[in-house]
Amino acid sequence: MVNEKWRRQKEYIRAKLSEEKAGSIFRQRKIDVEPVFGFLKANSRFTRFSVRGKSKVENEMGIALMAVNLRIYTANKDQTTKKMERN
């Protein structure tokens, strides 16, 4: 026994994802977003907010994401410096 509504929804989603534009957006989303939050949780041990209120949470999240961006920036800068030293 198959739920007909579920089957139609699954066909609809499969058709949408088979379109080039939607598929590329979905693939890019998997690459871009999730590793940052995984990094925050695993390496930075950022699993909870220590403040209350939307504006304070936005500030704390901004600081956490800024730390991730600085880490990526310094890693890229170190790689660029090493490449320039070789040449």
C-alpha angles and dihedrals in degrees: 000000000000126000104240095205091052092049092051091048091050091050090048093052092045090052092048093050092048089063111098098232096047092043093053092049091049092048092049092049091055090053101042111038113034101053091060093056091042089053091049092052100040106034104023094036089226103154102135139032116243095206138060129228131055097261093048092048090050089052093048092047090048091054092048092050090046089056090052091049092049090051091051091045094053092046091052092045091052091051092049092049092051091050091050092050091054092055 
